[in-house]
Amino acid sequence: KKKIFWRIMKAVTITKYTDIEKFDNIEYTETAKVPTITKDNEVKIQVQRSCVSSGDLRVQRGDAKLVLKLNFPQILGVDMAGIVEEVGSKVKNVKKGDRVVACNIGLGAWAEYAVVSNDFVGKIPKDMPITKAGAIPTSLQTAFHCFDKLVPKSREKLINGTLKDSLKGKHIMINGASGGVGTCAVLLAKHLFGMVVWAVCSKKNHEVVKQLGADYCIDYKTEDFKKKYDKKQPLFAFIDTVGNGQSGAMSLMNSKGNFILVGLGWESTGFFLIVGMITNLLWRKFLSFFRRPKYVLVDFKDDGVLLEKLYEFLDKQNLHELLPIQEMVELKDIVKGLKIVNTHRTVGKVAVNIDGSEEDDEEEEEQHGEESASSEIPYLNSKNLELVEEEDDEVNESHPSTDVEEEEKVENADDTN
């Protein structure tokens, strides 16, 4: 037998696929292995904040298992914000001590530490609260990709500063405007693209979307958006984050209109998810043949550069303050957050406090760079079994990972990474 040592951390894992109403596959642990950098383009992040989204529920019940293979137990979570602890040799755009945001489709965000590709990482503006930064990455990027279909080369134009008001005066309707993607879409439509925004959501959330920039609000419970919309000007675009607005939206647009579907509707699962994708693509071609409104299924790509530029845009006008966070849950209470999202009535986002720190503590914000970078902790080296000091292995002293000793057979001693 050989003694093996590794650093451990708090994390939330999935142990199997199961029905989303049960949540019996979600486990909180304090003995997960801290991941290590294995490639020269990777970044190791000490995660402070994350969020819960409908995508996490889909992963839990196995919707994506045909394209996203999980090794149980698998650490969940896609969005993260925190501090860079270590970088690979080819990483140049961020350094140790930087505050960063990342969106990692490969999961791993619901833990104290995560390792992601540098392509997915962007810097957080100095004045943006860490909680807000960790709550919106996927929703913000998804919302932006909706407009990708309306403005050619929108990513490049955002980067070079020529995107502002590129759709000024055009009318857009957003179904599910008070949800995670919906709130980001309303904000971008008004403040980045200069559009006239019609928001469809519950009446109790009208004030929220008005603050984000909505010009008109429609209560889906008591009003028919087809009758409510002023047909004097054809609708230029309809973003459907819910999945039930297709038939009504088509009647409001001419051949130059754009129906944009985010996701495939909540009830699509497994086999039906794949069938839905194929059906939607065929339906889009069919509509194009008759010169009807364009039918677009939004795709998503992790993009650290895009995230950084979007965050800079929000920060310059303090627009991040408008994006709502319904609640923040502790990592150990992640099931509570999943249940909130599972109601499909979330206003904005549900944030997750990963490191247990006070929300956006001013002293921590001021000291996160130099002090975090200078903090050295001891750990046990698995090769020589001696207590050593590593020069580049710093963590937040208030939430240090712990060293664990385990006895394994010599032939299994390499299975520790």
C-alpha positions as CSV (number, residue, x, y, z in Angstrom):
1,K,0.0,0.0,0.0
2,K,1.0,3.6,-0.6
3,K,-0.1,6.7,1.2
4,I,-1.6,9.3,-1.1
5,F,-2.4,12.9,-0.2
6,W,-4.5,15.5,-2.1
7,R,-6.2,18.8,-1.3
8,I,-10.0,18.6,-0.8
9,M,-12.8,21.1,-1.2
10,K,-16.5,21.7,-0.8
11,A,-18.5,20.8,-3.9
12,V,-21.9,19.7,-5.1
13,T,-22.0,16.5,-7.3
14,I,-24.6,14.5,-9.3
15,T,-24.4,10.8,-8.6
16,K,-26.9,9.6,-11.2
17,Y,-29.7,10.8,-13.6
18,T,-33.1,11.2,-12.0
19,D,-36.4,12.9,-12.2
20,I,-36.1,16.6,-11.4
21,E,-38.8,16.5,-8.8
22,K,-36.8,14.2,-6.6
23,F,-33.3,15.8,-6.3
24,D,-32.1,12.5,-4.8
25,N,-29.0,12.6,-7.0
26,I,-27.6,15.8,-5.6
27,E,-24.9,15.4,-3.0
28,Y,-23.0,18.1,-1.1
29,T,-19.5,17.0,-0.1
30,E,-16.6,18.6,1.7
31,T,-14.1,16.0,0.5
32,A,-14.0,16.5,-3.3
33,K,-10.6,16.6,-4.8
34,V,-9.3,20.0,-5.8
35,P,-8.7,19.9,-9.6
36,T,-5.2,20.6,-11.0
37,I,-4.1,22.2,-14.2
38,T,-3.1,19.6,-16.8
39,K,-2.9,21.7,-20.0
40,D,-0.9,24.9,-20.7
41,N,-4.0,26.8,-21.8
42,E,-5.9,26.2,-18.6
43,V,-6.8,28.5,-15.7
44,K,-7.4,27.5,-12.1
45,I,-10.1,29.6,-10.4
46,Q,-10.9,30.0,-6.7
47,V,-14.7,30.2,-7.2
48,Q,-16.7,32.7,-5.1
49,R,-20.0,32.8,-6.8
50,S,-22.1,30.8,-9.3
51,C,-25.8,30.4,-10.1
52,V,-28.6,27.9,-10.8
53,S,-30.3,27.8,-14.2
54,S,-32.7,25.6,-16.1
55,G,-29.8,24.1,-17.9
56,D,-28.6,22.6,-14.5
57,L,-32.0,20.9,-14.2
58,R,-31.7,19.5,-17.7
59,V,-28.2,18.0,-16.9
60,Q,-29.6,16.5,-13.7
61,R,-32.3,14.6,-15.5
62,G,-30.1,13.5,-18.3
63,D,-31.3,15.5,-21.3
64,A,-27.8,16.2,-22.6
65,K,-26.3,12.8,-22.0
66,L,-26.1,12.0,-25.7
67,V,-23.8,15.0,-26.2
68,L,-22.4,15.6,-22.7
69,K,-21.0,12.4,-21.1
70,L,-20.7,12.6,-17.3
71,N,-18.5,10.6,-15.0
72,F,-20.3,10.1,-11.7
73,P,-19.9,11.6,-9.3
74,Q,-19.8,14.8,-11.5
75,I,-19.4,18.3,-10.1
76,L,-22.2,20.4,-11.5
77,G,-22.5,24.1,-12.4
78,V,-21.6,26.1,-15.5
79,D,-21.3,29.8,-14.4
80,M,-18.5,31.0,-12.1
81,A,-16.8,34.1,-10.8
82,G,-13.8,34.3,-8.6
83,I,-10.1,34.8,-8.4
84,V,-7.3,33.3,-10.5
85,E,-5.1,31.0,-8.4
86,E,-2.9,29.6,-11.1
87,V,-2.5,29.7,-14.9
88,G,-1.0,27.5,-17.5
89,S,2.2,28.4,-19.3
90,K,0.5,29.7,-22.5
91,V,-2.1,31.8,-20.7
92,K,-1.4,35.5,-21.3
93,N,-4.7,37.4,-20.9
94,V,-5.2,36.8,-17.1
95,K,-2.8,36.3,-14.2
96,K,-2.9,35.1,-10.6
97,G,-5.0,37.4,-8.4
98,D,-7.3,38.7,-11.2
99,R,-11.0,38.7,-10.7
100,V,-12.5,36.6,-13.5
101,V,-15.7,35.2,-14.9
102,A,-16.1,32.0,-16.8
103,C,-18.8,29.9,-18.4
104,N,-17.8,26.3,-18.7
105,I,-20.1,23.9,-20.6
106,G,-17.9,21.1,-19.2
107,L,-19.4,21.8,-15.7
108,G,-17.5,22.1,-12.4
109,A,-18.6,25.5,-11.1
110,W,-20.3,24.3,-7.9
111,A,-17.1,23.9,-6.1
112,E,-14.5,25.9,-4.3
113,Y,-12.0,25.4,-7.2
114,A,-12.4,24.9,-10.9
115,V,-10.1,24.4,-13.9
116,V,-11.3,25.8,-17.2
117,S,-9.9,26.5,-20.7
118,N,-8.5,30.0,-21.0
119,D,-10.9,30.5,-24.0
120,F,-13.8,30.6,-21.5
121,V,-12.3,33.2,-19.1
122,G,-12.8,37.0,-19.0
123,K,-11.9,39.7,-16.5
124,I,-14.5,41.3,-14.3
125,P,-14.6,45.1,-14.2
126,K,-13.3,46.5,-10.9
127,D,-16.7,47.9,-9.8
128,M,-18.9,45.0,-10.7
129,P,-20.1,43.0,-7.6
130,I,-18.8,39.5,-7.6
131,T,-22.3,38.1,-6.9
132,K,-23.8,39.7,-10.0
133,A,-20.8,38.7,-12.1
134,G,-21.2,35.0,-11.1
135,A,-25.0,34.9,-11.7
136,I,-25.4,36.0,-15.3
137,P,-22.7,34.6,-17.6
138,T,-24.7,32.0,-19.5
139,S,-27.9,34.1,-19.6
140,L,-26.1,37.2,-20.8
141,Q,-24.2,35.3,-23.6
142,T,-27.4,33.5,-24.6
143,A,-29.3,36.8,-24.8
144,F,-26.5,38.3,-26.9
145,H,-26.5,35.4,-29.3
146,C,-30.2,36.1,-30.0
147,F,-29.1,39.4,-31.5
148,D,-26.3,37.6,-33.3
149,K,-29.0,36.6,-35.8
150,L,-30.2,40.1,-36.3
151,V,-26.9,42.0,-36.8
152,P,-24.2,40.4,-38.9
153,K,-20.8,40.1,-37.1
154,S,-22.3,41.5,-33.9
155,R,-19.4,40.0,-31.8
156,E,-16.8,41.8,-33.9
157,K,-18.8,45.1,-33.8
158,L,-19.1,44.8,-30.0
159,I,-15.4,44.4,-29.6
160,N,-14.5,47.3,-31.9
161,G,-17.2,49.6,-30.4
162,T,-19.5,50.0,-33.5
163,L,-22.5,47.9,-32.3
164,K,-24.3,50.6,-30.3
165,D,-27.9,51.4,-31.5
166,S,-27.4,49.2,-34.6
167,L,-31.2,48.3,-34.5
168,K,-32.4,51.6,-33.3
169,G,-36.2,52.1,-33.5
170,K,-37.0,48.5,-34.5
171,H,-39.6,46.7,-32.5
172,I,-38.9,43.5,-30.6
173,M,-41.1,41.4,-28.3
174,I,-39.6,39.2,-25.6
175,N,-41.6,36.3,-24.2
176,G,-40.5,35.3,-20.7
177,A,-39.0,38.7,-20.2
178,S,-38.6,38.5,-16.4
179,G,-36.5,35.2,-16.5
180,G,-32.7,34.9,-16.6
181,V,-32.3,35.1,-20.4
182,G,-35.3,37.4,-20.7
183,T,-34.0,40.1,-18.4
184,C,-30.7,40.2,-20.1
185,A,-32.4,40.3,-23.5
186,V,-34.6,43.3,-22.5
187,L,-31.5,45.1,-21.2
188,L,-29.5,44.5,-24.3
189,A,-32.3,45.3,-26.7
190,K,-32.9,48.7,-25.2
191,H,-29.5,49.9,-24.0
192,L,-27.1,48.2,-26.5
193,F,-29.2,47.9,-29.7
194,G,-31.6,50.9,-29.2
195,M,-34.8,48.9,-29.9
196,V,-38.4,49.4,-28.9
197,V,-39.1,46.6,-26.4
198,W,-42.3,44.8,-25.7
199,A,-42.0,42.6,-22.7
200,V,-44.3,39.6,-22.1
201,C,-44.4,38.4,-18.4
202,S,-46.5,38.3,-15.3
203,K,-48.0,41.6,-14.2
204,K,-46.2,41.5,-10.9
205,N,-42.9,41.6,-12.7
206,H,-43.7,44.6,-15.0
207,E,-41.8,47.1,-12.8
208,V,-38.7,44.9,-13.0
209,V,-38.7,44.8,-16.8
210,K,-39.6,48.5,-17.1
211,Q,-36.5,49.3,-15.1
212,L,-34.5,47.2,-17.5
213,G,-35.8,49.2,-20.4
214,A,-39.1,47.7,-21.6
215,D,-41.3,50.3,-23.3
216,Y,-44.5,48.2,-23.2
217,C,-45.5,45.3,-20.9
218,I,-48.0,42.6,-21.6
219,D,-49.5,40.3,-18.9
220,Y,-49.5,36.9,-20.4
221,K,-52.1,35.7,-17.9
222,T,-54.8,38.3,-18.8
223,E,-53.7,39.7,-22.2
224,D,-53.2,38.3,-25.7
225,F,-50.0,39.7,-27.1
226,K,-51.3,39.4,-30.6
227,K,-54.1,41.8,-29.9
228,K,-52.0,44.1,-27.6
229,Y,-49.3,44.8,-30.1
230,D,-49.6,47.8,-32.4
231,K,-49.6,46.3,-35.9
232,K,-49.0,49.6,-37.6
233,Q,-45.3,48.6,-37.6
234,P,-44.5,44.9,-38.3
235,L,-42.6,43.3,-35.5
236,F,-38.9,43.0,-36.4
237,A,-38.1,40.2,-33.9
238,F,-39.7,37.9,-31.4
239,I,-37.5,36.2,-28.8
240,D,-39.2,33.2,-27.2
241,T,-37.5,32.0,-24.0
242,V,-40.5,30.0,-22.9
243,G,-41.3,27.9,-26.1
244,N,-45.0,28.7,-26.5
245,G,-45.1,31.9,-28.6
246,Q,-44.5,30.7,-32.1
247,S,-48.0,30.7,-33.7
248,G,-48.9,34.1,-32.3
249,A,-45.6,35.7,-33.1
250,M,-45.6,34.7,-36.8
251,S,-48.8,36.7,-37.4
252,L,-47.1,39.9,-36.2
253,M,-44.2,39.8,-38.6
254,N,-43.7,40.1,-42.4
255,S,-41.1,38.3,-44.5
256,K,-38.3,40.3,-42.9
257,G,-39.2,39.3,-39.3
258,N,-37.2,37.0,-37.1
259,F,-38.6,34.4,-34.7
260,I,-35.8,33.4,-32.3
261,L,-36.3,30.4,-30.1
262,V,-34.1,30.0,-27.0
263,G,-34.0,26.3,-26.1
264,L,-36.6,23.8,-27.2
265,G,-39.3,24.2,-24.5
266,W,-39.1,22.8,-21.0
267,E,-40.8,19.5,-21.7
268,S,-38.4,18.3,-24.3
269,T,-36.1,15.6,-22.9
270,G,-33.7,12.9,-24.1
271,F,-34.8,11.5,-27.4
272,F,-37.4,14.1,-27.9
273,L,-34.8,16.8,-27.4
274,I,-32.9,15.5,-30.4
275,V,-36.0,15.1,-32.5
276,G,-37.0,18.6,-31.5
277,M,-33.7,20.0,-32.8
278,I,-34.1,18.2,-36.2
279,T,-37.8,19.2,-36.5
280,N,-37.0,22.9,-35.7
281,L,-34.3,23.0,-38.4
282,L,-36.6,21.4,-41.0
283,W,-39.4,23.8,-40.0
284,R,-37.0,26.7,-40.4
285,K,-36.1,25.7,-44.0
286,F,-39.8,25.2,-44.8
287,L,-40.7,28.7,-43.6
288,S,-37.8,30.2,-45.6
289,F,-39.1,28.5,-48.7
290,F,-42.4,30.5,-48.5
291,R,-40.5,33.7,-47.6
292,R,-42.0,33.8,-44.1
293,P,-40.3,35.2,-41.1
294,K,-36.9,33.7,-40.4
295,Y,-37.0,30.9,-37.8
296,V,-33.8,30.8,-35.7
297,L,-32.7,28.4,-33.0
298,V,-30.2,30.1,-30.8
299,D,-26.9,28.2,-30.3
300,F,-24.4,28.8,-27.5
301,K,-20.7,29.0,-27.4
302,D,-18.5,29.6,-24.4
303,D,-16.5,32.8,-25.2
304,G,-14.4,34.6,-22.6
305,V,-13.6,37.5,-24.8
306,L,-17.3,38.1,-25.5
307,L,-18.1,37.9,-21.8
308,E,-15.4,40.4,-20.9
309,K,-16.7,42.9,-23.5
310,L,-20.3,42.5,-22.4
311,Y,-19.3,43.0,-18.7
312,E,-17.4,46.2,-19.7
313,F,-20.5,47.4,-21.5
314,L,-22.7,46.8,-18.4
315,D,-20.1,48.4,-16.1
316,K,-19.7,51.6,-18.0
317,Q,-23.4,52.5,-17.5
318,N,-23.9,50.6,-14.2
319,L,-26.5,48.5,-16.1
320,H,-25.5,45.4,-14.0
321,E,-27.3,47.0,-11.1
322,L,-30.6,46.6,-13.0
323,L,-30.4,42.9,-13.5
324,P,-32.4,41.2,-10.7
325,I,-31.2,38.4,-8.5
326,Q,-34.2,36.7,-6.8
327,E,-32.2,34.9,-4.1
328,M,-28.8,33.7,-3.2
329,V,-28.3,30.3,-1.6
330,E,-25.3,28.7,0.1
331,L,-23.5,25.9,-1.7
332,K,-24.8,23.3,0.9
333,D,-28.3,24.5,0.2
334,I,-28.1,24.1,-3.6
335,V,-31.3,21.9,-3.7
336,K,-33.2,25.0,-2.5
337,G,-32.0,26.9,-5.5
338,L,-32.8,24.1,-7.9
339,K,-36.4,24.0,-6.5
340,I,-36.8,27.7,-7.0
341,V,-35.7,27.5,-10.7
342,N,-37.9,24.4,-11.2
343,T,-41.0,26.5,-10.5
344,H,-40.3,28.3,-13.9
345,R,-41.2,31.6,-12.2
346,T,-37.8,32.9,-11.3
347,V,-37.3,36.6,-11.6
348,G,-33.8,37.1,-12.9
349,K,-31.3,34.7,-11.4
350,V,-30.7,32.5,-8.4
351,A,-27.1,33.1,-7.2
352,V,-24.9,30.6,-5.3
353,N,-22.5,31.6,-2.6
354,I,-19.6,29.2,-3.1
355,D,-17.0,30.4,-0.7
356,G,-19.4,31.5,2.1
357,S,-18.0,35.1,2.2
358,E,-20.2,38.1,2.9
359,E,-21.7,39.5,-0.3
360,D,-19.2,41.8,-2.1
361,D,-17.3,42.7,1.0
362,E,-15.5,45.9,0.3
363,E,-12.3,45.0,2.1
364,E,-12.1,41.7,0.2
365,E,-12.6,43.6,-3.1
366,E,-9.7,45.9,-2.3
367,Q,-7.4,43.1,-1.2
368,H,-8.2,40.3,-3.5
369,G,-5.1,41.0,-5.7
370,E,-1.9,41.4,-3.8
371,E,-2.9,39.7,-0.5
372,S,-4.4,36.7,-2.2
373,A,-1.3,36.3,-4.4
374,S,1.1,36.5,-1.5
375,S,-0.7,34.0,0.8
376,E,1.3,30.7,1.0
377,I,-0.1,27.5,2.6
378,P,1.5,24.2,3.3
379,Y,0.2,21.0,1.7
380,L,1.3,17.4,1.6
381,N,3.2,16.2,-1.5
382,S,2.1,12.8,-2.6
383,K,5.4,11.9,-4.1
384,N,7.7,12.3,-1.1
385,L,5.1,12.2,1.6
386,E,6.6,15.3,3.3
387,L,5.1,18.5,4.4
388,V,6.3,21.1,1.9
389,E,5.6,24.6,0.8
390,E,4.7,25.2,-2.9
391,E,5.4,28.7,-4.4
392,D,2.4,28.9,-6.7
393,D,-0.3,27.2,-4.6
394,E,-2.1,30.0,-2.8
395,V,-5.7,29.9,-1.7
396,N,-8.0,32.2,0.3
397,E,-7.0,31.9,3.9
398,S,-10.5,32.2,5.2
399,H,-11.6,29.1,3.2
400,P,-8.6,26.9,2.8
401,S,-8.9,23.5,1.2
402,T,-7.8,20.6,3.4
403,D,-5.3,17.8,2.9
404,V,-6.5,14.3,3.0
405,E,-4.6,11.1,3.4
406,E,-5.9,7.8,1.9
407,E,-4.3,4.4,1.6
408,E,-4.6,2.8,-1.8
409,K,-2.9,-0.1,-3.5
410,V,0.3,0.8,-5.3
411,E,-1.1,-0.1,-8.7
412,N,-3.9,2.5,-8.2
413,A,-1.6,5.2,-6.9
414,D,-1.6,7.2,-10.1
415,D,-5.4,7.6,-10.1
416,T,-5.3,10.8,-8.1
417,N,-5.5,13.5,-10.7
